[in-house]
Amino acid sequence: MKIVDALLDMNILATSELAARYRADFPILNLKVSDKPLVYLDNAASSQMPQAVIDRLVRYQTSQHANIHRAVHYLSEVATQEYETARRTLQHFINAREDREIIFTSGTTDAINLVMHGYGRKFIKSGDEIILTNLEHHSNIVPWQMLAEEKGAIIRVVPINDAGELLVDEYEKLFNPRTRFVAITHVSNALGTINPIKNMIAFAHKHGVPVLIDGAQAAAHIKIDVQELDCDFYAFSGHKLCGPTGIGLLYGKAKLLEAMQPFKGGGDMIASVTFEKTTYNTIPYKFEAGTPPIAAAIGFGAAIDYLSGIGLDAIAAYEHELLNYATEQIAAIPGVHIIGNTPTKVAVLSFTIDGIHPHDVGTLLNQEGIAVRTGHHCAQPIMQRFKIPATSRASFSFYNTKAEIDTLIAAIHSVQKVFS
């Protein structure tokens, strides 16, 4: 694969030594399911949490817990400092220009909805057009449909080819004087396709159109530099990067965040309140109403520190080694079909088995201790494009091994025998 070749050219370690070195950091991987060792291959839905992040959450809860930004006592000052340190950690992780461009949200979905309400409802008008793609997760479709229905705007969709790749020429043809916003995924959660977002962002900017990137599936696998990408908004979640659930990030260019209206009203997002008028706080606090998920944010920062210590380039290279191995093995099984065959993808492998519904596949694999995701993956338009109801999806992380893939392959053969 192209990305693997590039990484290997940089002499980055991409061997099973990576899993051997870090697998012990994840206590849940010692679990047994149906008396079988857990083989966790559902990382695209949620990755597992290392002991370092668990310990950081416990330390906050046992010796630092308090509300933030609202008191002068010791615990509040410590909690505030740790919360804001996590914000700066995430700023550096994606190379944002300023820490005030980092907004904590409850996840990618919340971040996209924040932009829809804060930017879209203020600036999108009747007859305006919003560009999405056929690779989007429902979280980057439904909010824009809600906005379009409210405002009388129009949704345009970039199609894909049989390999699961965006037709970029068709994307460029969609632009016209009414185009006002682009919202595209960096990586398809259902297929693993990596989209050429840098070029797509540049093309949109030539037409004066801002771009939001759904980075939920990219941030754990690809080094993100928002200044290099020049995206206007970028969103991702902590639980896909070895962090807690209920926490995510929205990056936004400061000038856009300052122009946006708040998504939620309440405490801490205000400068002053009277019954006649409210003035809002500065960014990022304007978008962080109420008591935030303090522990989760601190845990998110700890997860980023952990991943940064390993190195995203090394992680990506090893995961692609796993993907290559799994792809070769699964493609060789008669009656099994991989959906999405682009050479430019992260470690996600979706497949169907002739005559067997994916839910049955997932149920039987679970009896072997193997966790995969089955269904439409909150990406029904992709399923419709390939004329299938669902897929089984194995998604790999740096703590997975080739031996686990061998277990998966053997189990797929067993599933076929059950239905033969």
QUIKANOR-V268741 format. One record per residue. N is the residue number from 0. OMEGA is omega in whole degrees, 0 to 359 (none if undefined). BURIAL is b if it has 24 or more other C-alpha atoms within 12 Angstrom, else e. Layout:
BEGIN
n/omega/burial
N/OMEGA/BURIAL
N/OMEGA/BURIAL
END
This chain:
BEGIN
n/omega/burial
0/186/b
1/184/e
2/180/b
3/180/b
4/181/e
5/181/e
6/179/b
7/177/e
8/180/e
9/179/e
10/177/e
11/181/e
12/179/b
13/180/b
14/179/b
15/176/b
16/181/e
17/178/b
18/180/b
19/184/e
20/190/e
21/184/b
22/181/b
23/180/e
24/187/b
25/186/b
26/183/e
27/181/e
28/174/b
29/183/e
30/172/e
31/178/e
32/184/e
33/180/e
34/177/e
35/176/e
36/178/e
37/171/b
38/188/b
39/182/b
40/179/b
41/186/b
42/178/b
43/176/b
44/178/b
45/177/b
46/179/b
47/188/b
48/179/b
49/182/b
50/181/b
51/179/b
52/177/b
53/180/b
54/180/e
55/177/b
56/179/b
57/180/e
58/177/e
59/185/b
60/185/e
61/184/e
62/184/e
63/190/b
64/173/b
65/173/b
66/188/b
67/172/b
68/191/b
69/183/e
70/180/e
71/181/e
72/189/e
73/185/e
74/179/e
75/179/e
76/179/e
77/181/b
78/179/b
79/180/b
80/181/b
81/179/b
82/181/b
83/174/b
84/177/b
85/178/b
86/180/b
87/176/b
88/180/b
89/175/b
90/181/b
91/181/b
92/181/b
93/179/b
94/172/b
95/183/b
96/184/e
97/179/b
98/179/b
99/175/b
100/180/b
101/179/b
102/175/b
103/178/b
104/177/b
105/180/b
106/181/b
107/181/b
108/179/b
109/180/b
110/179/b
111/178/b
112/176/b
113/179/b
114/179/b
115/181/b
116/187/b
117/179/b
118/187/b
119/183/b
120/179/b
121/190/e
122/180/b
123/183/b
124/178/e
125/180/e
126/177/e
127/184/b
128/180/b
129/181/b
130/172/b
131/177/b
132/180/b
133/181/b
134/188/b
135/166/b
136/180/b
137/180/b
138/177/b
139/173/b
140/189/b
141/179/b
142/181/b
143/173/b
144/177/b
145/179/e
146/181/b
147/179/b
148/181/e
149/188/e
150/187/b
151/178/e
152/185/b
153/177/b
154/173/b
155/188/b
156/176/b
157/180/b
158/177/b
159/177/b
160/184/e
161/177/e
162/182/b
163/181/b
164/176/b
165/174/b
166/188/e
167/177/b
168/179/e
169/175/e
170/183/b
171/180/b
172/182/e
173/184/b
174/177/b
175/183/e
176/180/e
177/180/e
178/185/b
179/184/b
180/175/b
181/177/b
182/186/b
183/177/b
184/175/b
185/181/b
186/178/b
187/178/b
188/183/b
189/186/b
190/184/b
191/181/b
192/174/b
193/182/b
194/180/b
195/192/b
196/182/b
197/178/b
198/180/e
199/176/b
200/181/b
201/180/e
202/178/b
203/181/b
204/175/b
205/179/e
206/177/e
207/185/e
208/178/b
209/185/b
210/171/b
211/178/b
212/171/b
213/183/b
214/186/b
215/183/b
216/184/b
217/193/b
218/180/b
219/189/b
220/187/b
221/177/b
222/185/b
223/174/b
224/186/b
225/177/b
226/178/b
227/178/e
228/184/b
229/176/b
230/180/b
231/176/b
232/176/b
233/185/b
234/171/b
235/188/b
236/181/b
237/188/b
238/174/b
239/179/b
240/177/b
241/180/b
242/181/b
243/169/b
244/176/b
245/179/b
246/178/b
247/186/b
248/164/b
249/168/b
250/173/b
251/174/b
252/188/b
253/184/b
254/178/e
255/178/b
256/179/b
257/181/e
258/185/e
259/173/b
260/180/b
261/177/b
262/183/b
263/177/b
264/179/e
265/182/e
266/172/b
267/178/b
268/184/b
269/169/b
270/177/e
271/180/e
272/164/e
273/177/e
274/178/e
275/185/e
276/173/e
277/171/e
278/189/e
279/177/b
280/175/b
281/174/b
282/6/b
283/190/b
284/177/b
285/183/b
286/181/b
287/183/b
288/175/b
289/177/e
290/182/b
291/175/b
292/190/b
293/181/b
294/181/b
295/179/b
296/179/b
297/176/b
298/176/b
299/178/b
300/179/b
301/178/b
302/178/b
303/176/b
304/181/b
305/181/b
306/180/b
307/178/b
308/176/e
309/181/b
310/182/b
311/179/b
312/179/b
313/178/b
314/181/b
315/181/b
316/180/b
317/179/b
318/177/b
319/173/b
320/176/b
321/181/b
322/178/b
323/181/b
324/181/b
325/180/b
326/179/b
327/182/e
328/183/b
329/180/b
330/182/b
331/181/e
332/178/b
333/177/e
334/178/e
335/186/b
336/176/b
337/179/b
338/183/b
339/188/b
340/177/b
341/176/b
342/181/b
343/183/b
344/173/b
345/190/b
346/177/b
347/182/b
348/178/b
349/183/b
350/173/b
351/177/b
352/182/b
353/173/e
354/183/e
355/179/b
356/180/b
357/179/b
358/175/b
359/177/b
360/181/b
361/180/b
362/181/b
363/176/b
364/179/b
365/178/b
366/176/b
367/179/b
368/186/b
369/179/b
370/170/b
371/177/b
372/175/b
373/180/b
374/180/b
375/172/b
376/183/b
377/180/b
378/185/b
379/177/b
380/177/b
381/179/b
382/179/b
383/180/e
384/181/b
385/176/b
386/176/e
387/180/b
388/187/b
389/173/b
390/164/b
391/185/b
392/172/b
393/180/b
394/193/b
395/174/b
396/186/b
397/178/b
398/175/b
399/184/b
400/175/b
401/176/b
402/177/e
403/176/b
404/176/b
405/177/e
406/177/b
407/182/b
408/179/b
409/180/e
410/177/b
411/176/b
412/179/b
413/177/e
414/179/b
415/180/b
416/179/e
417/185/e
418/181/e
419/none/e
END
